[in-house]
């Protein structure tokens, strides 16, 4: 389990380095985005809730689309905001397309 934790910590450190933030700040950001994203998803499935317009995450449609894509790559069945694994081939493709460039 320690090896797994170390790899996840390394992942947050690398992503944080790309965006010039610490691993802890980057992990916290993803947790906060996840919470907001889940609230939006729940409201989209609630009958009678107004769903006019595109959903936004932190007032950004682009951020919502990017997080939705990230979430679908890493959590196709739903789940926690914390990564349970470090990388897959699909995850590598996502990282190359949307994070590194």
Secondary structure as UniProt FT lines:
FT   HELIX           2..18
FT   TURN            19..20
FT   HELIX           23..44
FT   TURN            47..48
FT   TURN            58..59
FT   HELIX           61..74
FT   TURN            76..77
FT   HELIX           89..94
FT   HELIX           95..99
//
